[in-house]
C-alpha cells in the first residue's frame, strides 16, 4: 500500500471547499483512498471520496495528514491537493 504524509496547505484547513475539491478528485479513482490525521483521536482513515468524512478529521492549516491507497498515482494526486491552498483558487 502506498502512503504519503503531507501538511495541510489550505488557510481554513480541510473544511467545505477544500474537502469538496479533494473528494471530487478521489472519486475519479477506482481504488479506495483514505486520509488519517496524524495525532488525531481516530487511527482509522476516512474515505477521501467523501467531503463530509474529510471534514470530520478536523485538519487545520499546518496539520499532517497521511494519504493511503493501493494506487500510488492516486496517493500522489490527493497529497498534492492537500498541500495546496485550495481556498485561494
DSSP file (Angstrom, degrees, kcal/mol; ACC not computed):
  #  RESIDUE AA STRUCTURE BP1 BP2  ACC     N-H-->O    O-->H-N    N-H-->O    O-->H-N    TCO  KAPPA ALPHA  PHI   PSI    X-CA   Y-CA   Z-CA
    1    1 A X              0   0    0      0, 0.0    69,-0.2     0, 0.0     2,-0.2   0.000 360.0 360.0 360.0 132.5    0.0    0.0    0.0
    2    2 A X  E     +A   69   0A   0     67,-2.4    67,-2.0     2,-0.0     2,-0.3  -0.572 360.0 179.3 -81.4 145.5    1.3    3.4   -0.9
    3    3 A X  E     +A   68   0A   0     -2,-0.2     2,-0.3    65,-0.2    65,-0.2  -0.998  11.9 179.3-148.8 144.4    1.4    6.1    1.7
    4    4 A X  E     -A   67   0A   0     63,-2.0    63,-3.0    -2,-0.3     2,-0.5  -0.972  18.3-145.0-149.1 133.7    2.4    9.7    2.0
    5    5 A X  E     +A   66   0A   0     -2,-0.3     2,-0.3    61,-0.2    61,-0.2  -0.872  29.2 173.2 -99.4 128.0    2.3   12.2    4.9
    6    6 A X  E     -A   65   0A   0     59,-2.8    59,-2.8    -2,-0.5     2,-0.5  -0.871  31.1-116.3-132.5 163.2    1.6   15.8    3.9
    7    7 A X  E     -A   64   0A   0     -2,-0.3    57,-0.2    57,-0.2     2,-0.2  -0.870  35.2-112.0-103.3 132.1    0.9   19.1    5.6
    8    8 A X        -     0   0    0     55,-2.9    54,-2.4    -2,-0.5    75,-0.2  -0.437  32.2-176.5 -64.4 126.1   -2.5   20.8    5.0
    9    9 A X        +     0   0    0     73,-2.6    76,-0.2    75,-0.5    74,-0.2   0.656  45.0 106.3-100.4 -19.4   -1.9   24.0    3.0
   10   10 A X  S >  S-     0   0    0     72,-0.6     3,-1.8    74,-0.4    75,-0.1  -0.405  71.1-131.7 -68.2 136.5   -5.4   25.5    2.9
   11   11 A X  T 3  S+     0   0    0      1,-0.3    50,-0.3    -2,-0.1    -1,-0.1   0.757 108.1  39.2 -61.3 -26.7   -5.8   28.5    5.1
   12   12 A X  T 3  S-     0   0    0      1,-0.4    -1,-0.3    48,-0.1    -2,-0.1   0.267 111.9-125.1-104.4  10.4   -9.0   27.2    6.7
   13   13 A X    <   -     0   0    0     -3,-1.8     2,-1.7     1,-0.2    -1,-0.4  -0.355  62.0 -27.8  76.4-162.4   -7.8   23.6    6.8
   14   14 A X  S    S+     0   0    0     45,-2.9    44,-0.3    40,-0.1    45,-0.2  -0.488  94.8 135.2 -89.8  68.0   -9.8   20.8    5.3
   15   15 A X     >  -     0   0    0     -2,-1.7     4,-3.0    43,-0.1     5,-0.3  -0.144  69.7 -50.5-100.3-160.8  -13.2   22.4    5.5
   16   16 A X  H  > S+     0   0    0      1,-0.2     4,-2.3     2,-0.2     5,-0.2   0.835 129.8  37.0 -47.5 -61.1  -16.1   22.6    3.0
   17   17 A X  H  > S+     0   0    0      2,-0.2     4,-2.1     1,-0.2    -1,-0.2   0.958 122.3  41.8 -64.9 -52.8  -14.4   23.9   -0.2
   18   18 A X  H  > S+     0   0    0     -5,-0.3     4,-2.5     1,-0.2     5,-0.2   0.914 115.2  52.2 -60.3 -40.4  -11.1   22.1    0.1
   19   19 A X  H  X S+     0   0    0     -4,-3.0     4,-2.7     1,-0.2    -1,-0.2   0.894 109.1  49.8 -62.1 -40.1  -12.8   18.9    1.2
   20   20 A X  H  X S+     0   0    0     -4,-2.3     4,-2.3    -5,-0.3    -1,-0.2   0.896 111.1  48.9 -65.7 -40.4  -15.2   19.0   -1.8
   21   21 A X  H  X S+     0   0    0     -4,-2.1     4,-1.8     2,-0.2    -2,-0.2   0.922 114.3  45.5 -65.1 -44.5  -12.3   19.5   -4.2
   22   22 A X  H  X S+     0   0    0     -4,-2.5     4,-2.5     2,-0.2    -2,-0.2   0.922 113.0  49.9 -65.3 -44.9  -10.3   16.6   -2.7
   23   23 A X  H  X S+     0   0    0     -4,-2.7     4,-2.1     1,-0.2    -2,-0.2   0.900 108.8  52.3 -62.2 -41.2  -13.4   14.3   -2.7
   24   24 A X  H  X S+     0   0    0     -4,-2.3     4,-0.5     1,-0.2    -1,-0.2   0.910 111.8  46.4 -61.8 -41.8  -14.2   15.1   -6.3
   25   25 A X  H >< S+     0   0    0     -4,-1.8     3,-1.1     1,-0.2    -2,-0.2   0.902 111.0  52.2 -66.4 -40.9  -10.6   14.2   -7.3
   26   26 A X  H >< S+     0   0    0     -4,-2.5     3,-1.8    22,-0.4    -2,-0.2   0.838  99.7  63.2 -65.6 -33.2  -10.7   11.0   -5.2
   27   27 A X  H 3< S+     0   0    0     -4,-2.1    -1,-0.3     1,-0.3    -2,-0.2   0.723  89.9  70.0 -63.3 -20.4  -13.9    9.9   -6.9
   28   28 A X  T << S+     0   0    0     -3,-1.1     2,-0.4    -4,-0.5    -1,-0.3   0.521  89.6  75.5 -75.9  -5.2  -12.0    9.7  -10.2
   29   29 A X    <   -     0   0    0     -3,-1.8     4,-0.1     2,-0.1    42,-0.0  -0.858  69.1-148.1-110.4 144.1  -10.1    6.7   -9.0
   30   30 A X  S    S+     0   0    0     -2,-0.4     2,-0.2     2,-0.1    -1,-0.1   0.747  78.3  83.1 -76.9 -24.7  -11.4    3.1   -8.7
   31   31 A X  S    S-     0   0    0      1,-0.1     2,-0.2    -5,-0.0    -2,-0.1  -0.491  89.9-105.2 -82.6 149.6   -9.1    2.4   -5.7
   32   32 A X        -     0   0    0     -2,-0.2    38,-0.5    15,-0.0     2,-0.4  -0.529  34.7-164.8 -70.2 137.4  -10.1    3.3   -2.1
   33   33 A X  E     -B   69   0A   0     -2,-0.2    15,-2.9    36,-0.1    16,-0.4  -0.995   4.9-166.4-125.4 129.4   -8.1    6.3   -0.8
   34   34 A X  E     -BC  68  47A   0     34,-2.7    34,-2.4    -2,-0.4     2,-0.4  -0.884   9.1-155.3-119.8 152.0   -8.0    7.1    2.9
   35   35 A X  E     -BC  67  46A   0     11,-2.2    11,-2.9    -2,-0.3     2,-0.4  -0.979  10.3-173.7-122.5 135.4   -6.9   10.1    4.9
   36   36 A X  E     -B   66   0A   0     30,-1.9    30,-3.1    -2,-0.4     2,-0.5  -0.997  23.0-130.1-131.2 131.0   -5.8    9.9    8.5
   37   37 A X  E >   -B   65   0A   0     -2,-0.4     3,-1.9     5,-0.3     2,-0.3  -0.683  28.5-123.3 -79.2 122.9   -5.0   12.9   10.7
   38   38 A X  T 3  S+     0   0    0     26,-2.7    26,-0.3    -2,-0.5     3,-0.1  -0.513  97.7  10.0 -67.1 126.4   -1.6   12.5   12.4
   39   39 A X  T 3  S+     0   0    0     -2,-0.3    -1,-0.3     1,-0.2     4,-0.1   0.548 100.3 140.0  80.5   7.1   -2.1   12.7   16.2
   40   40 A X    <   -     0   0    0     -3,-1.9    -1,-0.2     2,-0.2    18,-0.1  -0.209  67.1-108.1 -77.3 172.9   -5.9   12.6   15.8
   41   41 A X  S    S+     0   0    0     16,-0.2     2,-0.5     1,-0.1    -1,-0.1   0.765 102.8  59.4 -71.7 -26.6   -8.3   10.7   18.0
   42   42 A X        -     0   0    0      1,-0.1    -5,-0.3    15,-0.1    -2,-0.2  -0.916  58.5-167.3-113.7 123.6   -9.1    8.1   15.4
   43   43 A X        +     0   0    0     -2,-0.5     2,-0.3    -7,-0.1    -1,-0.1   0.628  67.3  91.7 -81.0 -13.7   -6.3    5.9   13.9
   44   44 A X  S    S-     0   0    0      1,-0.1    -2,-0.1    -8,-0.0     2,-0.1  -0.631  79.6-121.7 -83.5 139.8   -8.7    4.7   11.1
   45   45 A X        -     0   0    0     -2,-0.3     2,-0.3    -9,-0.1    -9,-0.2  -0.368  18.9-129.0 -76.6 157.7   -8.6    6.6    7.9
   46   46 A X  E     -C   35   0A   0    -11,-2.9   -11,-2.2    -2,-0.1     2,-0.4  -0.734  34.4 -90.5-103.4 157.7  -11.6    8.3    6.4
   47   47 A X  E >   -C   34   0A   0     -2,-0.3     3,-1.6   -13,-0.2     7,-0.2  -0.527  28.1-153.2 -69.4 118.2  -12.8    7.9    2.8
   48   48 A X  T 3  S+     0   0    0    -15,-2.9   -22,-0.4    -2,-0.4   -21,-0.2   0.636  91.9  66.4 -69.0 -13.5  -11.2   10.6    0.7
   49   49 A X  T 3  S+     0   0    0    -16,-0.4     2,-0.5   -23,-0.2    -1,-0.3   0.389  89.6  76.1 -87.7   4.3  -14.1   10.5   -1.7
   50   50 A X    <>  -     0   0    0     -3,-1.6     4,-2.2     1,-0.1     5,-0.2  -0.943  61.0-165.3-119.5 111.0  -16.5   11.8    0.9
   51   51 A X  H  > S+     0   0    0     -2,-0.5     4,-2.1     1,-0.2    -1,-0.1   0.868  92.7  54.4 -62.6 -35.3  -16.2   15.6    1.7
   52   52 A X  H  > S+     0   0    0      2,-0.2     4,-1.3     1,-0.2    -1,-0.2   0.913 108.8  47.3 -64.5 -41.8  -18.2   15.1    4.9
   53   53 A X  H  > S+     0   0    0      1,-0.2     4,-0.5     2,-0.2    -2,-0.2   0.886 109.7  53.7 -66.9 -38.0  -15.8   12.4    6.1
   54   54 A X  H >< S+     0   0    0     -4,-2.2     3,-1.3    -7,-0.2     5,-0.4   0.916 106.8  52.1 -61.2 -42.4  -12.8   14.6    5.3
   55   55 A X  H >< S+     0   0    0     -4,-2.1     3,-1.2     1,-0.3    -1,-0.2   0.799  97.7  66.4 -65.8 -28.0  -14.3   17.4    7.3
   56   56 A X  H 3< S+     0   0    0     -4,-1.3    -1,-0.3     1,-0.2    -2,-0.2   0.699  86.2  72.0 -67.8 -16.6  -14.7   15.1   10.3
   57   57 A X  T << S-     0   0    0     -3,-1.3    -1,-0.2    -4,-0.5    -2,-0.2   0.845  91.1-146.4 -63.7 -32.4  -10.9   14.9   10.5
   58   58 A X    <   +     0   0    0     -3,-1.2     2,-0.6    -4,-0.4    -3,-0.1   0.811  30.1 174.9  68.6  29.9  -10.8   18.5   11.8
   59   59 A X        -     0   0    0     -5,-0.4   -45,-2.9   -45,-0.2    -1,-0.2  -0.596  10.1-165.1 -77.2 114.7   -7.5   19.0   10.0
   60   60 A X    >   -     0   0    0     -2,-0.6     3,-2.3   -47,-0.3   -52,-0.3  -0.416  39.7 -66.5 -90.6 170.0   -6.4   22.7   10.3
   61   61 A X  T 3  S+     0   0    0    -50,-0.3   -52,-0.2     1,-0.3    -1,-0.2  -0.349 125.9  22.4 -55.9 132.8   -3.8   24.5    8.3
   62   62 A X  T 3  S+     0   0    0    -54,-2.4    -1,-0.3     1,-0.3   -53,-0.1   0.266  91.8 130.3  91.1 -11.0   -0.4   23.0    9.1
   63   63 A X    <   -     0   0    0     -3,-2.3   -55,-2.9   -56,-0.1     2,-0.4  -0.389  58.6-120.0 -71.2 154.2   -1.8   19.7   10.4
   64   64 A X  E     -A    7   0A   0    -26,-0.3   -26,-2.7   -57,-0.2     2,-0.4  -0.834  28.9-172.7 -99.7 135.4   -0.2   16.5    9.0
   65   65 A X  E     -AB   6  37A   0    -59,-2.8   -59,-2.8    -2,-0.4     2,-0.5  -0.982  16.8-140.3-127.9 136.6   -2.4   14.0    7.1
   66   66 A X  E     -AB   5  36A   0    -30,-3.1   -30,-1.9    -2,-0.4     2,-0.5  -0.865  13.9-158.8 -97.8 126.3   -1.5   10.6    5.9
   67   67 A X  E     +AB   4  35A   0    -63,-3.0   -63,-2.0    -2,-0.5     2,-0.4  -0.909  16.5 179.9-103.8 127.9   -2.8    9.6    2.4
   68   68 A X  E     +AB   3  34A   0    -34,-2.4   -34,-2.7    -2,-0.5     2,-0.3  -0.982  13.6 134.4-134.2 143.2   -3.0    5.9    1.7
   69   69 A X  E     -AB   2  33A   0    -67,-2.0   -67,-2.4    -2,-0.4   -36,-0.1  -0.955  57.7-115.3-169.7 161.8   -4.2    3.7   -1.2
   70   70 A X  S    S+     0   0    0    -38,-0.5     2,-0.8    -2,-0.3   -37,-0.1   0.649 103.2  78.0 -75.1 -15.8   -3.1    0.8   -3.3
   71   71 A X     >  -     0   0    0    -39,-0.3     4,-2.0     1,-0.2     3,-0.2  -0.844  64.6-167.8 -99.8 106.0   -2.9    3.2   -6.2
   72   72 A X  H  > S+     0   0    0     -2,-0.8     4,-2.3     1,-0.2     5,-0.2   0.853  88.4  56.1 -62.8 -36.0    0.4    5.2   -5.9
   73   73 A X  H  > S+     0   0    0      1,-0.2     4,-2.3     2,-0.2    -1,-0.2   0.903 107.3  49.5 -62.5 -41.4   -0.8    7.7   -8.5
   74   74 A X  H  > S+     0   0    0      2,-0.2     4,-2.6     1,-0.2     5,-0.3   0.907 109.0  52.3 -64.5 -42.3   -3.9    8.4   -6.5
   75   75 A X  H  X S+     0   0    0     -4,-2.0     4,-2.5     1,-0.2     5,-0.2   0.934 111.4  46.6 -59.1 -46.9   -1.9    9.0   -3.4
   76   76 A X  H  X S+     0   0    0     -4,-2.3     4,-2.1     2,-0.2    -1,-0.2   0.905 113.6  48.2 -63.6 -42.2    0.4   11.5   -5.1
   77   77 A X  H  X S+     0   0    0     -4,-2.3     4,-1.5     2,-0.2    -2,-0.2   0.928 115.9  42.0 -66.2 -45.9   -2.6   13.4   -6.7
   78   78 A X  H  X S+     0   0    0     -4,-2.6     4,-2.2     2,-0.2    -2,-0.2   0.897 113.1  53.8 -69.7 -40.1   -4.6   13.6   -3.5
   79   79 A X  H  X S+     0   0    0     -4,-2.5     4,-1.8    -5,-0.3    -1,-0.2   0.901 106.5  53.0 -59.6 -41.6   -1.5   14.5   -1.4
   80   80 A X  H  X S+     0   0    0     -4,-2.1     4,-0.8    -5,-0.2    -1,-0.2   0.886 108.9  49.6 -62.9 -38.9   -0.7   17.3   -3.8
   81   81 A X  H >< S+     0   0    0     -4,-1.5     3,-0.8     1,-0.2     5,-0.2   0.912 108.0  52.9 -66.0 -42.1   -4.2   18.8   -3.4
   82   82 A X  H 3< S+     0   0    0     -4,-2.2   -73,-2.6     1,-0.2   -72,-0.6   0.865 107.4  52.8 -62.2 -35.7   -4.0   18.6    0.4
   83   83 A X  H 3< S+     0   0    0     -4,-1.8    -1,-0.2   -75,-0.2    -2,-0.2   0.712  97.3  84.2 -73.2 -20.7   -0.7   20.6    0.3
   84   84 A X  S << S-     0   0    0     -4,-0.8     2,-1.3    -3,-0.8   -75,-0.5  -0.422  88.3-114.7 -82.0 156.9   -2.2   23.4   -1.8
   85   85 A X    >   -     0   0    0    -76,-0.2     3,-1.4     1,-0.2     4,-0.2  -0.745  37.4-180.0 -86.5  90.1   -4.1   26.4   -0.5
   86   86 A X  T 3  S+     0   0    0     -2,-1.3     3,-0.4     1,-0.3    -1,-0.2   0.577  71.6  67.7 -72.6  -9.4   -7.4   25.3   -2.2
   87   87 A X  T 3  S+     0   0    0      1,-0.2    -1,-0.3     2,-0.1    -2,-0.1   0.671  93.2  58.8 -81.6 -17.0   -9.2   28.4   -0.8
   88   88 A X    <         0   0    0     -3,-1.4    -1,-0.2     1,-0.2    -2,-0.2   0.505 360.0 360.0 -89.8  -3.6   -7.1   30.7   -3.0
   89   89 A X              0   0    0     -3,-0.4    -1,-0.2    -4,-0.2    -2,-0.1   0.452 360.0 360.0 -93.4 360.0   -8.2   29.1   -6.3
